[in-house]
Amino acid sequence: MDRLLNFVYQYRAFFTFLLLVLFCSWLIVENNQYQSTRYFNSSNRLAANIISFSQGVREYFSLRRINSDLAEENANLRSQLERYAAVDSLYTDTTRRFDFVSAKVINNSVMMFKNYITVNKGRADGIKPGMAAISAKGAVGKVKSVSDNYAVLISLLNVDDQMSSSIKRTGHFGTAQWDGTDPRTINLNYIARHVTPQVGDTVVTSGYNAVFPPDILVGVISKVNLREEAQFWEIKVELAQDFGRLAFVEIVRSYQKVEKDSLEISTIGDIK
């Protein structure tokens, strides 16, 4: 405290001069319209820049919460859309096909031959193995295993995963499967040679397996080739979802999968 007082006393002339300058500036601003207008315009501009900067900082640090809220809202909207579609199809609410649970990606890989995704929802949220996972951009994969609070998904970027998909323009379906090379593309197999796929055609889920809802975007055909002796086209599809930037997914709960699987198993058993 003594040092501070000695410092002020030692430079008392400078501080007196500074106070007089500030006082004179205040008198000029208060008694002259032009200077007053310039001062307030400048101060308002400075205050606006400071407020804008602080707002930007707050928005940046709240992006995680905002993204989580948007993912939850997206899942709710998908569920509502499914219920409305059921009503429009003269179905009752008890026969609606799908429900959606939003989950955050907490671990993800894209550079392996067998890639997996870990999310922060599990058995406690009704997640079970075999359920589909989608994002706002398209298909993602299927649930492999669950614990109480987490689930591990088989990514579409997994050489062991296959998904029934169709070319939207023609309606012909095949199997989408990754070949372990480019994480931005996937193969569409078993499209017969009489079909006419074209670069730019949209590829969507077929809905045949009751796991994925129908017409979920998979990607866009980027390359087609038909060898002279081949029975099927060689088709490359550019994925709609960039798996390197995947942050949120929606787990799809199918209400009709158990019934469908049970019927098919019993029928196949009878045929055998």
Secondary structure, DSSP 8 states (H G I E B T S, - for coil): -HHHHHHHHHTHHHHHHHHHHHHHHHHHHHH-HHHHHHHHHHHHHHHHHHHHHHHHHHHHHTHHHHHHHHHHHHHHHHHHHHHHHHHHTT--GGG--EEEEEEEEEEE--SSSEEEEEES--GGGT--TT-EEE-SSSEEEEEEEE-SS-EEEEEEEETT--EEEEETTT--EEEEE--SS-TTEEEEE--BTTS---TT-EEEE--TTSSS-TT-EEEEEEEEE--TT-SB-EEEEEESS-GGG--EEEEEEESSHHHHHHHHHHHHHHH-
